[in-house]
Amino acid sequence: MAKCTCLMFVVILLANSAFSETIDERVIRIAGEYFDEGRFNEARAVVEEAMRQYPENARLHLILGNIHFRLNDICLALEYSARAIELDNFFADAFASRAFVHRTLGNYDEALENINMALHLHPENHNFYNNRALIHRRMGNSLLAFGDFSRAIEMDPLRFELFHGRGVAFVYLGLFDPALSDFDEAINLNNEFAGNFVDRAGALFRLGRHEAAMEDLDTAIRLDGRDDGAHFSRGYLNLRMGNLHEAISDFTEAIRLSPNNEDAHFNRGFVNFGVDRLNEAVLDFTKAIRLNPNNMNAFINRAYVYRHLANLTDDTEQMLEYLRKAQADEAIVC
């Protein structure tokens, strides 16, 4: 759901920033076009060439850092944003970019420190409020996230990501009706972003409107069939509605798209047990445990399946083996 929002300001830096008049604007424009097309190595080459002529230009260092981020060179992304700040310590975009990288790394304190500096330097930038809201949300400060999303919406009421983000903050605060209103507005502004429908489905589900939630999840999957979260959410909703075979199909697709989705393996194991596919349930719970050895619920449920298998077999040796496995799982939990 945050995929669209997370990288937006990086693109904005290339698309909209005013570069120094001494820099060949054609070179910068070409780099921006390459960046927008995902041709990051070519964009890097263009910017590096410009930097040979203008080695002290902070904007070029920042752009090169953003390109390295998209190339997964995180250390270089931080290095170039830091260099941009050294060259111009009033460069708000550089602080915001460094905040973004730190947020991606899970360094939320550093991210917050940098985005606060960006806002200090440029307090009317709605993108900075949006990014600080995302940091607050990652830190579990949903009320602070709500405040920043609201401030950003006041400044730019036509960006669907802001309403979507505030809707998520409302969900975390347990305020599902206002969340639904924000998701409605996000969809009015952009009805092609699957995440809007996925998260509105979550609010609808919590309000007990399961059929409407299912319609939203169907729409999300039509818009983006590669969204493992949408398939997982529909699987969970099917589980809660008693549509067990449909739930298995959705969890299976979520796993195909994201093989290390612990929750999808766990929930498919739960449903497999419900339709008497006991060996498949054991495999799913086992996979969930491998992905997260601290998943006590997976141990408990696997032990329960082992005991059920022990009751069904007429083979004494096999029964004892199932009981031994069940006791081993129960010992880990206890």
N, C-alpha and C positions, 0 to 999 in steps of 0.2 A: 503493500500500500504506500510505502514511502518512497518507492523506487523513483517515481517521477520527480518528487520534490527534492530528493537528496542531492542530485547532481546539477540541479537547474542553475544555481548561481555560478557554477564553474563555466557553463556555456555562456551565461550572461556576460561574464568578464571578457570573453573573446568577442562576443557579438556586439556589445554596446559600449564598451569602455572607450574613452577618448584618449588616444595615444599622443605622445609628444609630437609636435609638428616637425621635429627634426628627423623623425623616423620615416623611412619609406613606407607610406601607408599601403601601397600595393602589396608589399611583402606581408604586412600584418593582415591585410584582408585575405590573402591567399592562405595564410596559416589558419585563420578563423574558418575558412571554408573547409579546409582539410579536417579541422577539429570537428566541425559539425557533421561531417560525413563519416567520422570514425577513422580517418586515415591519420592516426596519431604519429606514426613514425615520419611521415612526410611533413606533418605540421612541425614536429620537433626539428627536422632538418632546416626548415625555413626560418624558424625562430633562432636556432643556433647560428645561422649565417648572419642574421640581423644583429645578434649579440656580439659578433666579432667587430662590428662597426660601432656598436653602442654598448660596451661592456658594463657601463654603470647605470643602465636604464632599469629602474625597479619594475616597471610594467612587464618588460620582456622576461625578467627573472620569474615573476609571478606566473605568467603564461606558460613558461617552460615547466615550472613546478606542477601546474595543473595537467599538462600533457603527460608528465612522468607519472602522475597519480593514475591517469587512465591507462597507462602502460604497466600499472602495478609496481612501479618503482617508488614505493612509499617513502623510503629514506631520502631519495633525491627530491621528492615532492616537498618534504619538510625542509630540506636543505635550501631549496630555491626560494621557498616562501620566507624563510628566515633571512636569506640574503636580500630579498626584496625589502624587508623591514629595515635591515641595516642601511640600505641605500636611501630609504625614505620612511622614517619612523612615524610619519603621519599618514601612512598608506593604509586606509581602512580595509580595502579589499584584500590586502595581504594578510592582515590579522584574521579576516573572515575565512580566507582560504585555509590558513593554518588551523583554525578552529575546526573546519570541516574534516581535515585529515585526521586530527586528533579524535574527533567524534567517531570516525570510521574505525579507528584503532581501539576504541573503547576507553580512551584517555579523557574522561568527561570533565575532570577538574581543569585540565589544560585547555580543553575545548571551550569551557565556559569562560576562563580567563581571557582567551583570545577574542571570543565573540563580544565580550563586554568591552574590550578595548576598541573593537571595530565600531560598536554602537556609541562609545564615548566620542569617537572621532567623527562619526556620521550618524547622528541620532534619528534621522528621518529616512533611513533606508529600510524599507519593509522586508527586503530579503534577509537582512541581518536579524530582524525580529523573528522571522520564520525559522531561521537556523538556530537561534537561541532556544526557541520553543521546542525544536526537535531534540536539542541537548537536554533541556529540562525533562522532557518526556523519557528519554533514555535513563535519566538519573532518578526516575520515579516521582518527579515533582510535577504532577499533572496540573495542579492549580496554577503554578507559575507558567507552565506551557500554555494553559488556557489564556492567561493574561497576555502573553506575547503574541499568540495567534490572533487574539482580538485586536490588539494594537495594529498588527499587520493588516488585518481586514479593514480597519478604519482607513488606512493609508492606501490600500488597493483592494476594493471590494469586488473585483472581477477575476480574481485568481482562484480557481477551483481548489488548488492544493491547500490554500489557507483554510477554507471551510472544511475540507476533508481532515486536515490536521486537527482543527479545533473539535471536530466531531469525535475523533479518536480520543482526544483529551477528555471530552464529556463522558465517553464510555468508561474510561479508566476511573472517572469520578463517580460512576454509577448513575449518571444523569442521562437516561436513554432517550427521553422525549426531546430535549434540546439537541442531543447527538443526531437524532433522526432528522431534525430540521436542518442542521448543517450539512448532513449527507445529501438531503434533498437539493439544497442549494448548489452543492458541489456537482451533482448530476445535471442540474439545470445549466450550469456553466460548461460542463464537459461530460457528455453521455457516452464517451468512447473509452474512458479510463476504467478498466475492470476493477481496480482497487476501490473506487467509489461504491460499486455495487456489493463487493465483498464485505466492506465494513458496514454499509447500511444493513446488509443481511444480518450481521452480528447484533446490531441494535434491535432490529425487528425480532430476532430470535429471543433476546432477553425480555422483550415486551410480550412474548408469547404468540407472536404473529408468524407462525412457522410457514404457512403457505406462501405468504408474501416474501419471507426470507428465501424460500426455495426458488421463487421466481427471480430474485436478484442474483442468486448464485448461478442459476442457469444462464442468465444474461452475461455475468462475468466470464463464465467459461466460453460462451460464444465469442465474446470479445477477445479473450486471451486464453486459449486452451492450454498454454504452457505454464499457467499460474498454479503451482502445486498447492499454494495456500487456498485457492478457490476450491480445488478438488477436495482438499482435506476438510474444509469447512462444510462442503456439501455432504461429504461422507459422514461427518459428525452429526449434521442435521438429519440425514437419513437414519442414522443410528437412533437418535432420539425419537424419531417418528415411527420407528419399528420397521423401516424398510432395509432389512439386514443385507440382502443380496446386493441391493443398490449401494449400500454403504461399503461393502467389500470392494465393489468395482471402483468407487471413488478413492478409497484409501490405496488401492493397488495402483491407480493412475498417479496419485500423489507420490507414491514410492518410486514409480518409474521415473518421474520428473525430478525427484529429490531422494535418491537412495538412502541417504543418511537421516531421513526424517524420523526421528525417534518416536514422536507422537503418532505418526501414521502407522508405524509397525505395531506400537502398543494397542492402538484402537482397532486395527485390523485383527490382531490376536484376540481381543475381547469379542469382536463380532464373529470370528471364526469359531470360537467356543460356543457362541449362541446358536450357530447353525450346525453344531456337532462335527465341525472339522477340527478335531482335537489335535492331530499331529501338526496341522498347519498353524494352529494357535500356539503350540509349543515353539515352533520355529520363529513366529513373529515375536513372542515374548523374549526369546533368546536373543534375537537381533536387537530388540530394544535395550536389553541388558548390556550387550556388547557396545552399543552406542553410548550408553550411560550406566556404568556399573553401580551408580547410586540410586537407580530407579527401583525403589522398594516395592512399588505397586506391581512392577513387572515380575519380581520374584514371588510376590504373594499370589498373583494370578497364575503364574506357571506352576507353582506348587499345587494350587487348586486343580489345575488341569491334570497334573500327574496323578493326584489322588482319584480323580474321576476315571482316568485310564486304568488305574489299578482295580477299581471296582468293576470295570467292564471286561477284564481279561479272565480267562479260565486257566491261564498258564501261571502256575505258582511262582516260578522263577521270574517271569516278567512282572508279575504283580509286586514282588519284593523289590525289584529294580526300580519300578515307578515310585514305590513308597520311600525308598532310599533317596531318590532324587527330590521328592517332595520335602522330606525332612531336611535335606541339605539346603534347599531354598528357604525353608522356614527358619532354620538356624541363623541364616544371614540376616533375616529381618529382625529376629528376636535377639 
